[in-house]
Amino acid sequence: MNRNGNNSIPQQPVIGITMGDPAGIGPEVIVKALSDPAVHRCAKFIIFGMNEQLAYAADKAEIEPFWGRHQHEKISRNYPHKVVVADYDEYSAPPWIRSPNRGSGEASIRFCLDAIDAARDGIIDAVVTAPISKTSWNLAGATWPGHTEMFAERCKSKQKAMMFVAGPLKIALATIHEALFEVRHKFTIGCVFEPIDLLNIALKEYFHIENPKIGVAALNPHAGEQGQFGDEEQRIISPAIMLAQEQGINCHGPFPADTLFLRAAHGEFDAVVAMYHDQGMIPVKLLAFEQAVNVTIGLPIIRTSPAHGTAFDIAGQNLASPESMKSAIKVAIQMTEAKKAYQTANTTDR
């Protein structure tokens, strides 16, 4: 520790940040977030991206560049700079293109894949991903619908779940990027049990909650009213909850979703499992749009992200708020430190 009580640079976690879609607001929110002294002093940072785009964003925001630049092929944990851009100068992104395109998709895919490998190799301690365009990824030939699926496949993780940290709420999703009318065709006991299980582990390992209390949302209005409005609660959700309880997980439900999130926000539950994307995302963005953080749980590495998109409509105009990116970075640092403490405690206990 130094005189000020802050970790010295070599002791600090190293956080990798992927720039996201070069045509979106990723470069801007990264530059703004890392220029905040409260964020800057907490870790070392490696940005997987394009120096030209970051410099353009800094110029627009009237921020003096504060980072070093190295070729991405020579990435290292031991850079002498607090912030380094691992520069992918073989890609270009003209500033007048503010919409999905193949080139941006190819670049943002490469940033992510290299950051995942760096995390698995121990070069960085966590990955924070700026927003990507799923359309750009599709144009570039990606087989993943989004970050979550890419990270799980690259890490060979059989289980994964999308979790959100949003002010007083922590939420995991049972189904992710599924069309609403397709949810019922992929809705199984396993897909409900898995996020309960992973959320329980994550709350203990990353958020210092010894015996998390998890509320599980119903799928249908009024929790199905004993089968009057659908029987998924009886056939699928209740058996998944019972399976989790048999394994010692403190979970309860299914509860009507229209009241469960309020109960959780008031502290009755440590976290909630929602059944589909918008069921969970509406309360997240209503209560904490500026601070919400997306976390992929079930991976061997830490990955967080702002809970907003590329915002092509305001990209390049110095209008984007960096608050969600700041929160994503802070949560990544918190999770890194908590994981080390958890592993140390468990090793000592043995």
C-alpha positions as CSV (number, residue, x, y, z in Angstrom):
1,M,0.0,0.0,0.0
2,N,1.2,3.5,-0.7
3,R,1.0,6.5,1.6
4,N,-2.5,7.4,0.3
5,G,-3.9,3.9,1.1
6,N,-4.4,3.1,-2.6
7,N,-3.0,0.0,-4.2
8,S,0.3,0.5,-6.0
9,I,0.0,0.1,-9.8
10,P,1.6,-3.4,-9.9
11,Q,-0.9,-4.6,-7.2
12,Q,-4.0,-3.3,-8.9
13,P,-6.3,-5.4,-11.0
14,V,-5.9,-5.2,-14.8
15,I,-9.2,-4.6,-16.5
16,G,-9.6,-5.2,-20.2
17,I,-12.2,-3.0,-22.0
18,T,-13.4,-3.9,-25.5
19,M,-14.3,-0.8,-27.6
20,G,-17.5,-2.3,-29.0
21,D,-18.8,-1.2,-32.3
22,P,-16.5,1.5,-33.7
23,A,-19.5,3.4,-35.2
24,G,-21.3,3.5,-31.9
25,I,-20.8,5.3,-28.6
26,G,-18.3,2.8,-27.2
27,P,-15.2,4.9,-27.8
28,E,-16.9,8.0,-26.3
29,V,-18.1,6.3,-23.1
30,I,-14.8,4.6,-22.6
31,V,-12.8,7.8,-22.8
32,K,-15.2,9.7,-20.6
33,A,-15.3,6.9,-18.0
34,L,-11.6,6.4,-17.7
35,S,-10.9,10.1,-17.6
36,D,-12.8,10.2,-14.3
37,P,-10.2,10.1,-11.5
38,A,-12.5,8.0,-9.3
39,V,-12.4,5.3,-11.9
40,H,-8.9,5.9,-13.2
41,R,-7.2,5.3,-9.9
42,C,-8.8,2.0,-9.1
43,A,-7.1,-0.3,-11.6
44,K,-4.9,-0.6,-14.7
45,F,-6.7,-0.8,-18.0
46,I,-6.1,-2.3,-21.4
47,I,-8.5,-1.1,-24.1
48,F,-9.0,-3.5,-27.0
49,G,-9.8,-1.1,-29.8
50,M,-8.7,1.5,-32.2
51,N,-6.6,4.4,-31.1
52,E,-7.9,6.6,-33.9
53,Q,-11.6,6.3,-32.8
54,L,-10.6,6.9,-29.1
55,A,-8.6,10.0,-30.0
56,Y,-11.5,11.3,-32.1
57,A,-13.9,10.8,-29.1
58,A,-11.4,12.5,-26.8
59,D,-11.1,15.5,-29.1
60,K,-14.9,15.9,-29.3
61,A,-15.1,15.8,-25.5
62,E,-12.1,18.1,-25.1
63,I,-10.3,15.5,-23.1
64,E,-6.5,15.3,-23.5
65,P,-5.4,11.7,-24.4
66,F,-4.2,10.0,-21.3
67,W,-3.2,6.5,-22.6
68,G,-0.3,4.8,-24.1
69,R,-0.5,2.9,-27.4
70,H,0.8,-0.5,-28.3
71,Q,0.2,-3.0,-31.1
72,H,-2.5,-5.6,-30.1
73,E,-0.2,-8.4,-31.1
74,K,2.2,-7.5,-28.2
75,I,-0.4,-7.4,-25.4
76,S,1.1,-7.6,-21.9
77,R,0.0,-7.3,-18.3
78,N,3.1,-5.3,-17.4
79,Y,2.7,-2.1,-19.5
80,P,4.2,0.9,-17.6
81,H,1.1,3.0,-18.4
82,K,-2.1,3.1,-16.3
83,V,-4.2,3.0,-19.4
84,V,-3.1,1.3,-22.7
85,V,-4.8,0.9,-26.0
86,A,-4.0,-2.4,-27.7
87,D,-4.4,-0.8,-31.1
88,Y,-6.1,-2.6,-34.1
89,D,-4.9,-0.2,-36.7
90,E,-5.5,-2.7,-39.5
91,Y,-9.2,-1.8,-39.2
92,S,-10.7,1.5,-40.2
93,A,-14.0,3.1,-39.3
94,P,-14.8,6.4,-41.1
95,P,-16.5,8.8,-38.7
96,W,-19.3,9.5,-41.1
97,I,-20.6,5.8,-40.8
98,R,-23.0,5.7,-37.8
99,S,-25.0,2.6,-38.6
100,P,-24.5,-1.2,-38.6
101,N,-21.8,-2.3,-41.1
102,R,-19.7,-5.4,-41.8
103,G,-16.4,-3.7,-41.0
104,S,-17.5,-2.6,-37.6
105,G,-18.8,-6.1,-36.9
106,E,-15.5,-7.7,-37.8
107,A,-13.5,-5.3,-35.7
108,S,-15.8,-5.6,-32.6
109,I,-15.7,-9.4,-32.9
110,R,-11.9,-9.4,-32.9
111,F,-11.7,-7.1,-29.9
112,C,-13.9,-9.5,-27.9
113,L,-12.2,-12.7,-28.9
114,D,-8.8,-11.4,-28.1
115,A,-10.0,-10.0,-24.7
116,I,-11.5,-13.3,-23.8
117,D,-8.2,-15.1,-24.6
118,A,-6.3,-12.5,-22.6
119,A,-8.6,-13.1,-19.6
120,R,-8.2,-16.9,-19.9
121,D,-4.4,-16.4,-20.1
122,G,-4.3,-14.2,-17.0
123,I,-3.1,-11.1,-18.8
124,I,-6.2,-9.3,-17.6
125,D,-8.4,-9.9,-14.6
126,A,-11.8,-9.1,-16.1
127,V,-13.4,-8.0,-19.3
128,V,-15.7,-5.0,-19.7
129,T,-17.5,-4.9,-23.0
130,A,-18.7,-1.7,-24.7
131,P,-21.9,-2.1,-26.8
132,I,-21.9,-4.0,-30.0
133,S,-24.4,-4.1,-32.8
134,K,-25.9,-7.5,-33.3
135,T,-26.7,-6.5,-36.9
136,S,-23.0,-5.6,-37.5
137,W,-22.1,-9.0,-36.1
138,N,-24.6,-10.7,-38.3
139,L,-23.2,-8.8,-41.4
140,A,-19.7,-10.0,-40.4
141,G,-20.9,-13.6,-40.4
142,A,-21.0,-14.1,-36.6
143,T,-22.7,-17.2,-35.3
144,W,-23.4,-15.7,-31.9
145,P,-26.5,-13.5,-31.3
146,G,-24.6,-11.5,-28.7
147,H,-21.8,-11.2,-26.2
148,T,-23.2,-13.7,-23.7
149,E,-23.3,-16.6,-26.2
150,M,-19.8,-15.7,-27.6
151,F,-18.2,-15.7,-24.1
152,A,-19.8,-19.0,-23.1
153,E,-18.7,-20.7,-26.3
154,R,-15.2,-19.3,-26.2
155,C,-14.8,-20.3,-22.6
156,K,-16.4,-23.7,-23.2
157,S,-18.9,-23.0,-20.5
158,K,-21.8,-25.4,-20.5
159,Q,-23.8,-23.2,-18.2
160,K,-24.3,-19.4,-18.5
161,A,-26.8,-16.8,-17.4
162,M,-27.3,-13.1,-18.0
163,M,-27.4,-11.1,-14.8
164,F,-28.0,-7.4,-14.2
165,V,-26.9,-5.3,-11.3
166,A,-29.2,-2.2,-11.2
167,G,-29.3,-0.1,-8.1
168,P,-31.3,-2.1,-5.5
169,L,-31.9,-5.0,-8.0
170,K,-29.9,-8.0,-9.0
171,I,-31.7,-10.0,-11.7
172,A,-30.8,-13.1,-13.8
173,L,-32.7,-14.2,-16.9
174,A,-34.0,-17.8,-17.5
175,T,-34.2,-17.1,-21.3
176,I,-32.1,-14.5,-23.1
177,H,-32.3,-13.6,-26.8
178,E,-35.5,-15.5,-27.8
179,A,-38.5,-14.2,-29.6
180,L,-41.3,-13.8,-27.1
181,F,-43.5,-16.3,-28.9
182,E,-40.6,-18.8,-29.1
183,V,-39.9,-18.8,-25.3
184,R,-42.5,-21.5,-24.5
185,H,-40.8,-23.9,-27.0
186,K,-37.5,-23.6,-25.1
187,F,-38.9,-23.3,-21.6
188,T,-37.7,-26.2,-19.5
189,I,-37.0,-27.1,-15.9
190,G,-33.3,-26.9,-16.7
191,C,-33.5,-23.4,-18.1
192,V,-35.1,-22.1,-14.9
193,F,-32.9,-24.1,-12.5
194,E,-29.7,-23.0,-14.2
195,P,-29.9,-19.2,-13.5
196,I,-31.1,-19.9,-9.9
197,D,-28.0,-22.1,-9.4
198,L,-25.6,-19.7,-11.1
199,L,-27.1,-16.6,-9.4
200,N,-26.7,-18.3,-6.0
201,I,-23.0,-19.0,-6.7
202,A,-22.4,-15.5,-8.1
203,L,-24.0,-13.8,-5.1
204,K,-21.7,-15.7,-2.7
205,E,-18.5,-15.5,-4.8
206,Y,-18.8,-11.9,-6.1
207,F,-21.1,-10.0,-3.8
208,H,-20.3,-11.4,-0.3
209,I,-23.8,-12.6,0.4
210,E,-23.4,-15.8,2.4
211,N,-27.0,-17.2,2.1
212,P,-28.7,-15.4,-0.8
213,K,-32.5,-15.2,-0.8
214,I,-33.7,-15.5,-4.4
215,G,-37.2,-14.8,-5.6
216,V,-38.3,-16.5,-8.8
217,A,-40.8,-14.8,-11.1
218,A,-43.8,-16.5,-12.7
219,L,-44.2,-16.6,-16.4
220,N,-47.9,-15.9,-16.6
221,P,-50.2,-13.2,-15.1
222,H,-51.0,-13.8,-11.5
223,A,-48.6,-16.8,-11.5
224,G,-51.1,-18.7,-13.7
225,E,-53.9,-18.7,-11.1
226,Q,-53.6,-22.5,-10.6
227,G,-53.5,-23.2,-14.3
228,Q,-56.2,-20.8,-15.5
229,F,-53.7,-18.6,-17.3
230,G,-51.1,-21.2,-18.3
231,D,-49.6,-24.2,-16.5
232,E,-45.8,-23.4,-16.8
233,E,-45.7,-22.4,-13.2
234,Q,-46.9,-25.9,-12.1
235,R,-45.1,-27.9,-14.8
236,I,-41.7,-26.1,-15.0
237,I,-41.0,-23.3,-12.6
238,S,-42.1,-24.9,-9.3
239,P,-40.2,-28.2,-10.0
240,A,-37.1,-26.1,-10.8
241,I,-37.5,-24.2,-7.5
242,M,-37.9,-27.5,-5.7
243,L,-34.8,-28.9,-7.3
244,A,-32.8,-25.8,-6.2
245,Q,-34.2,-26.0,-2.7
246,E,-33.2,-29.7,-2.4
247,Q,-29.6,-28.5,-3.2
248,G,-29.7,-26.1,-0.3
249,I,-30.5,-22.9,-2.3
250,N,-32.7,-20.4,-0.5
251,C,-35.1,-19.6,-3.3
252,H,-38.9,-19.0,-3.3
253,G,-41.7,-18.6,-5.8
254,P,-43.0,-18.5,-8.4
255,F,-44.3,-15.1,-7.6
256,P,-46.4,-12.7,-9.9
257,A,-43.8,-10.6,-11.7
258,D,-45.9,-7.4,-11.3
259,T,-45.1,-7.3,-7.6
260,L,-41.9,-9.4,-7.2
261,F,-39.4,-6.7,-8.5
262,L,-40.8,-4.1,-6.1
263,R,-40.4,-6.6,-3.2
264,A,-36.8,-7.2,-4.2
265,A,-36.1,-3.5,-4.6
266,H,-37.4,-3.0,-1.0
267,G,-34.9,-5.7,0.2
268,E,-37.1,-8.7,0.7
269,F,-34.9,-10.7,-1.8
270,D,-31.2,-10.4,-2.6
271,A,-31.9,-11.2,-6.3
272,V,-34.6,-12.3,-8.7
273,V,-34.8,-14.8,-11.6
274,A,-36.9,-13.4,-14.4
275,M,-38.3,-15.8,-17.1
276,Y,-37.7,-13.8,-20.2
277,H,-35.7,-10.8,-21.4
278,D,-38.1,-7.9,-21.2
279,Q,-39.7,-9.1,-17.9
280,G,-36.3,-8.5,-16.3
281,M,-35.0,-5.6,-18.4
282,I,-38.0,-3.3,-17.9
283,P,-37.5,-2.9,-14.1
284,V,-33.7,-2.8,-14.5
285,K,-33.9,0.1,-16.9
286,L,-36.8,1.8,-15.1
287,L,-35.0,1.9,-11.8
288,A,-31.4,2.3,-12.9
289,F,-31.0,3.0,-16.6
290,E,-27.9,5.2,-16.1
291,Q,-26.1,2.8,-13.7
292,A,-27.3,-0.7,-14.8
293,V,-24.6,-3.3,-15.5
294,N,-24.8,-6.6,-17.4
295,V,-22.8,-9.5,-16.0
296,T,-22.4,-12.9,-17.6
297,I,-22.3,-15.5,-14.8
298,G,-21.3,-19.2,-15.2
299,L,-18.0,-18.3,-16.9
300,P,-14.5,-19.0,-15.6
301,I,-13.7,-15.3,-16.3
302,I,-15.4,-12.0,-15.2
303,R,-17.3,-10.1,-17.8
304,T,-19.4,-7.0,-17.3
305,S,-21.0,-4.5,-19.7
306,P,-23.1,-1.3,-19.7
307,A,-26.8,-2.2,-20.0
308,H,-27.3,0.1,-23.0
309,G,-26.7,-0.3,-26.8
310,T,-24.6,1.4,-29.4
311,A,-26.9,4.5,-29.7
312,F,-25.9,5.2,-33.3
313,D,-28.3,8.1,-33.4
314,I,-26.0,10.1,-31.0
315,A,-22.7,8.6,-31.8
316,G,-19.9,11.0,-32.6
317,Q,-21.8,14.0,-31.1
318,N,-20.3,14.0,-27.5
319,L,-23.8,13.4,-26.1
320,A,-23.4,9.9,-24.6
321,S,-23.4,9.5,-20.8
322,P,-20.5,7.4,-19.4
323,E,-22.3,6.5,-16.2
324,S,-23.3,2.9,-17.1
325,M,-19.7,2.3,-18.4
326,K,-18.3,3.6,-15.1
327,S,-20.6,1.3,-13.2
328,A,-19.6,-1.7,-15.4
329,I,-15.9,-0.9,-14.7
330,K,-16.5,-0.5,-10.9
331,V,-18.5,-3.8,-10.7
332,A,-15.7,-5.6,-12.7
333,I,-13.2,-4.3,-10.2
334,Q,-15.4,-5.2,-7.2
335,M,-16.0,-8.7,-8.6
336,T,-12.2,-9.2,-9.2
337,E,-11.4,-8.3,-5.7
338,A,-14.3,-10.3,-4.2
339,K,-13.3,-13.4,-6.2
340,K,-9.7,-13.3,-4.9
341,A,-10.9,-12.8,-1.4
342,Y,-13.4,-15.7,-1.8
343,Q,-10.8,-18.0,-3.2
344,T,-8.4,-17.1,-0.5
345,A,-10.9,-17.7,2.3
346,N,-12.0,-21.1,0.8
347,T,-8.3,-22.2,0.4
348,T,-7.6,-21.2,4.1
349,D,-10.7,-23.0,5.3
350,R,-9.4,-26.3,3.7
